[in-house]
Amino acid sequence: MKKMIYVILILIAFVSCVDMDLAPESNLNPETFFQSTADADAAVIGVYAGFQHNDIYNQFSEVLQSQGTDDAEWGEGRSTQNLDKNALDKFQFNESTNLVYAVWNRHYSTINRANFTIENVQKMSLEMISESSQKRIIGEAKFLRGLAYFNLVRIYGGVPLILKETVSLEGLDVSRNTLEECYTQIINDLSDAETSLPDKKDIPADYLGRATKGAAKGLLAKVYLTQKNYQKVIEKTEEVMSMGYSLWNNYADNFDVEKENGKESIFEIQYKRNTPTVSGSYYSGYFRPPFLKINGWTGYGDNPVTKDHYDCYETGDLRKNVNIKLYNRSEYTNIPASIIFPCYVNKYQDLSVDASVGSSENNYPIIRYSDILLMRAEALNAINPGDKEAYNLLNTVRRRGFGKDMNETSEIDIPFGLTKDVFLDVILLERRKEFAFEGQRRFDLLRTNKLKEAMMKQNPTIGSVIEEKHYLLPIPITELDANKLMEQNPGW
């Protein structure tokens, strides 16, 4: 996608609105706009762009998924003036917290873009667009809508399912759908995408980064894992494993800006530095410490890494130095004395002289092939504890992490004979290291009901605050005030 010609998004004139962003986003006349494949492509690119926003994957994902877990904390001499980030970090958020509203609002804005695309591309005649292009673009929009709703249900629980473009200010009060209804729709969208999208190997280089059949299957596997439908996880991961993906020999290659969308990538959010029509990534600047100057600029030092995360790596695990870095005061003499444990995220770096604190090239991984292997291992263990394939899949990922031959047994292999529960804990630890600061930790702890346990181990002061209500964010007060049919989550 980075190499494709981006159609200026102003053609669609997307504007953020209030009330779940259900208000019409433009006065554009679809009947005069959707006249060609380029027009349809411009619409779906607008949906992708929604996920690039800070309130979804360009920052908020990590505020919630890492700072709201045992992996990162504003503590040990480090603090933030951003009250919202601190509230998420310390589980002091409520229905009035700005970020609680921002993620809700931005996801529904993106869903409305998807609805706009699906409805209008479906209406295009075959004189305007080929059948294959029409099918692909609708498939992409449905994949993205499914991803947006999957995020929403994991964050808020059952949410209103809005499946039509909002074209009027009338009738905007809507009630919440059940969790089961939401998952049914998510699976329907991803299943439609699965049948409509091309394989990654069949798309032109210009389209790398766009949703593919493998991405739909991989995301379906994650949906089924969240639902504990383990047999479906096994089926979907088997399908992905037959599609030609493979692990890089070097774990660090996944985060090399010159190797993005490579053989291990199944789906990632695209960013490009210094391009007016494509968002640049914040992650290089977001994570770089405020005392570390490279190419004339320092970073913000967000997601300060906990000692608990630092200590979770075994000796010899090469992922540790890729994911994080503990800075030495003798080398970095300008580290503030107040910082007790100067450890920071290290895996997203863009050292180009063209990069800046708010615009780098780093993509954000959503699904990598190692995720497919570990999801499958978890599902196999859930159905048949002691399954040999589950151990082999887990050890394949571990061997790569330690720089070993992935196809040969090694002294770092997890031995057979673990109980079902112990194997699950081993899988979760492996996922913690493999997907550190990739927006997975909190979701992993939530679906296994281990968030409070993990936080009590990392910081009992924070852990003791966590109640059952904290497993979902509250429905934002702005939405409750605007939508009289909306109900709040229990406990808020």
ABEGO torsion letter per residue (X at the ends): XAABBBBBAAAAGBBBBBGGGABBABABBAAAABABAAAAAAAAAAAAAAAABAABAAAAAAAAAAAABAABBBBGGBBBABAAAAAAAAGABBAABAAAAAAAAAAAAAAAAAAAAAAAAAABBAAABBAAAAAAAAAAAAAAAAAAAAAAAAAAEBBBBBABBBABABGABBBBBBAAAAAAAAAAAAAAAAAABBBAAABBAAABGBBBAAAAAAAAAAAAAAAGBAAAAAAAAAAAAAAGBBBBABAAAAABAAABGBAABABBBBBBBGBAABBBBAAAAAABBAABBBGGBBBAGBGBBBAAAAAABBBGBAAAAAABBBBBAAABAABBAABABBBBBAABBBABAABBAABBABBBBABBAAAAAAAAAAAAAAABBGBAAAAAAAAAAAAAAAGBBAABBBAABBBBGBBAAAAAAAAAAAAAAAABGAGAAAAAAAAAGAAAAAAAAABAAAAAABBAAAABBBBBAAAAAABAABBBBBGX
